[in-house]
């Protein structure tokens, strides 16, 4: 059996880590200090203005060298995501930044993609100019989603598939939305493959907008729904989908111009056509279906990595309530997938009660 893209990637990265190898990009002279000094930073070190300790792979120090501010990312001895992807995440991020650096050197513009100056696996440091801004966990401002989709689409078009658009990985400086954390960005062929999962063509449920919605936007929509009601959430969802539909039509045109295979273009057409039909008719079924997908997948991600938060529990509560009150609509709309598809209402509700209880045991506040 042909190994999956994930299996090939993990095997190579784990081999590098287990043999104690190094991977370096950039020139340490472009940074603010020797890497050994940066790797030894602590909260009370001179010049350290803040420590961001919420990252699962590394701590980030905001360090002022007397002239400018830097983001100094120092890898944790062990990633808090307890699986092989977590173990490989720092090395993976270095690989992606090195490739993006090489791409920029050819003249490719990548707006909204942070550009570190140096990184080393063995030293456990990644050094970037500091980006001042707010973490993106709301989409009231349409600019945020337009820029995030534009950045994501540019990455996709060059063969980079980002899996984790969680709020902690997206910054808005007031003029530009930035991506800076690429521990879970993997390579694929955008002209022949759909994403970096499986063998590249056998997991069509994962795509750029799905990742943004699953890891970020649907948590915001859930907050809107809980605060202002389902009608307000549907109105916000409609705004998101109109922006996303335009972005997907543009991405489809870009890939077609570059010679993408028909199955890739047909896949994008199917997704966009479904959104367009919902926007022209009743949007509520699409909200229910994509809400189920997003909350279920995000809950699965958090359970798999043992990185649950209060938002994870809120998503689980939505899934339990929706399974209780709308099982028939979920079933008839094709929203249920994987093990869920075979369960009746009572067993589906019980499954997510059990998953919520499991999430409670892994809670990170």
Order of alpha helices (4+ residues) and beta strands (2+ residues): alpha-beta-alpha-beta-beta-beta-alpha-beta-beta-beta-alpha-beta-beta-beta-beta-alpha-alpha-alpha-alpha-alpha-alpha-alpha-alpha
